[in-house]
Amino acid sequence: MSNHVRDMRAMAQRLYGCAIAAADPALAVRRHFQRHPDPDDGGRSHLVAIGKAAPAMLAEAMNHVRNPVSALAVTHRGNEATVPGAVVLTAGHPDPDEDGLEASRRIMALLASATGPHDRVYALISGGGSALVPAPRAPLTLQDKQAVTAILLASGLDISAMNLVRQQLSELKGGGLLRHAAPAAVVGLILSDVIGDDLAAVASGPTSPPLGDRQAARALLSGTGLLQDLPLPVRDLLSTPAEPDPVPQARNYLVGSNVISLRAMRDAIAPGWAGRIVSDQLVGDVADAAERIVSAARQAPPDRPTALIFGGETTVTLRGDGKGGRNQELALRVALGMRGWSGLWTFMSAGTDGRDGPTDAAGAIVDPGTLDRIAAAGLDVQSLLANNDSHACLSAANDLLVTGASGTNVADVQVMLIN
């Protein structure tokens, strides 16, 4: 590996750090309370934080709320933290589990205690909440929700489509938190991991009206051929018209997003480099996304080092039983697409939460030597990729980006460096 490539790999990792810093959940919450202080009206405040950034968001909010009487955070394992004056619970992600079910019950009990005339609930929401608090709607069970989650994650559906389905099956999603908090006022502080920042899609929208109804969810599942794979109780529920149940209003504030992190990456590009955000809508199938990135790289001007920045959340259709994640597969497909290109390049794709799929990696950094290193390890890229086993390839190339949990989540970021 040449010194130029080493420098470009270090630059890519530094830009990833800039994206994480821009999505710092504590700073996002602090900025909110500086603009919108907690009212001094003698009311009691109840705080609920859900998602991968929950501990940091809750800890900062506790510094600004005048009369907190209850505070609870639910986050994923590996992101444990102590928040003075609060309870912090961990649960399974991306697969819901018994701990998440118990956390859901604890949240609903806290919301039910907000009965004072001036009580308010601060709901601190970040990505990952869909799995962390399953709260199955009767008569569904946790096992039903687990089966649905597995089918949705393997389907290739985008996050909004998945969350439309999840909302119909949950007590807390799609505005369910507002119903359980009523009549208390709810203020939502939302750190978005959803491209386009549709607040109804972040953590399946606990403080927003649902994306659609049961009929819409059933039509979606039927049209994609997934309906018949769902457990019978789920199909029965989606076939039963819901009773009218208006969602109370909340005051929701977007406090962080993917675009903010992309701008921070752009602004941190090294002197002498041209940097631009090519797209903040890198969504859809991972193979198509790789083609877009390779095409943009090959069209970059040859007379100046260039950093092409992307953000979004792609999808992977599972065809095998290998190990990997969307960022690892995207990086590997980009390496294949750039094969034979004469210039120097380095590409990074990573999740801002520090986790990519069911692996210990946030993503990967690849370069012109990636495929040679994989071949030298005796591995066949195409066969492993067909088995969705990108992790094995990138581990052999020593190209995995392993950072540990970041404590935040604003979807994925990518940068293609061309010199």
Secondary structure by P-SEA (a helix, b strand, c coil): ccaaaaaaaaaaaaaaaaaaaaacaaaaaaaaaaacccccccbbbbbbbbccaaaaaaaaaaaccccccbbbbbbccccccccccbbbbbbbcccccaaaaaaaaaaaaaaaaccccbbbbbbbcccccccccccccccccaaaaaaaaaaaaaccccaaaaaaaaaaccccccaaaaaaaccbbbbbbccccccccccccccccccccccccaaaaaaaaaaacccccccaaaaaaaaccccbbbbbbbbccccccaaaaaaaaaaaccccbbbbbccccccccaaaaaaaaaaaaaaccccbbbbbbbbbbbbbbccccccccaaaaaaaaaaaaaccccccbbbbbbbcccccccccccccccccaaaaaaaaacccaaaaaaacaaaaaaaaaccccccccccccccbbbbbbcc
